[in-house]
Amino acid sequence: MQKYLYLIITLLSLTSCYTYQVKKQPDPATENKKESRKAPELANNTSTQLPNAAAQPPAPINIQEKLAPNKNVKIDVDGKSYKIIVDRWESDSLVAHAVYNPKKVLKFHKNQINSEKIAEKRFSQPIADIITVTVYAGIGVLIWALVH
């Protein structure tokens, strides 16, 4: 029983509520649909705009805006994944350091970075809820074991 308790405590201490998530780009076609619901008198104009918006390619992603200084992100460079904290931009090159090794300075050209796989570190509510329920269940089992 005591071994399992130590195992549970160790696993919960190693679990983080933060995950790296790719931020989705807003779809211009759905934005136009929302606008048409808000203003029915403009529905005729937006209905002609919908095929035009659907035919247009998505707007290019500005990497320098996504990778602002002091952001904790996960990027994909030439097929290799890096967890970094952005320091600065030097013309077209990103200067950053590794999350777990601040002394290691990394430089990447903006053309090397896959802009579709830039994931920001964010708080994950479902993981936090799972950890909370598990801790409460562990406390309940501990109290039950002490009573019996």
LINTA-V89987 format. One record per pair of residues at least 12 apart in sequence whose C-alpha atoms are under 8 Angstrom apart, sorted by the first residue. I is the first residue (numbers start at 0). J is the second residue. D is the distance in Angstrom with one decimal. If there is no record, write none. Layout:
BEGIN
I/J/D
I/J/D
END
This chain:
BEGIN
11/130/7.1
15/126/8.0
16/122/5.9
16/123/5.5
16/124/7.3
16/126/5.6
16/127/5.4
17/120/6.4
17/121/5.4
17/122/4.5
17/123/5.5
18/120/5.5
18/121/5.6
18/122/6.4
18/123/6.3
19/72/7.1
19/73/6.7
19/118/5.2
19/119/5.2
19/120/4.3
19/121/6.1
20/118/4.7
20/119/5.4
20/120/6.4
20/121/6.8
21/115/7.9
21/116/6.4
21/117/5.9
21/118/4.1
21/119/6.3
22/117/7.8
22/118/6.6
22/119/7.2
26/57/7.7
27/52/6.4
27/53/7.6
27/57/8.0
28/49/6.1
28/52/5.8
28/53/5.9
31/45/6.6
31/48/7.8
31/49/6.7
32/45/7.8
32/49/7.8
60/114/6.9
62/109/7.2
62/114/6.4
63/88/7.6
66/85/6.6
67/85/6.7
67/87/7.5
68/84/7.7
68/85/4.9
68/86/5.1
68/87/5.5
69/84/5.8
69/85/5.1
69/86/5.9
70/84/5.5
70/85/5.5
70/119/7.6
71/83/5.9
71/84/4.5
71/85/6.7
71/98/7.7
71/119/6.3
71/120/5.8
72/84/6.3
72/85/7.7
72/117/6.8
72/118/5.5
72/119/4.5
72/120/5.8
73/116/8.0
73/117/5.9
73/118/5.1
73/119/6.4
73/120/7.7
74/112/6.9
74/113/7.1
74/116/6.2
74/117/4.9
74/118/6.5
75/112/6.0
75/113/5.5
75/116/6.2
75/117/7.0
76/107/7.9
76/111/5.6
76/112/4.8
76/113/6.2
77/111/6.2
77/112/7.2
77/113/7.8
81/97/7.5
82/97/6.1
82/98/5.9
83/95/6.3
83/96/5.6
83/97/4.5
83/98/5.0
84/96/5.6
84/97/6.3
84/98/6.0
91/108/5.9
91/109/5.8
92/106/6.5
92/107/5.5
92/108/4.3
92/109/5.9
93/105/8.0
93/106/5.5
93/107/5.1
93/108/6.1
93/109/6.7
94/106/4.7
94/107/6.8
END
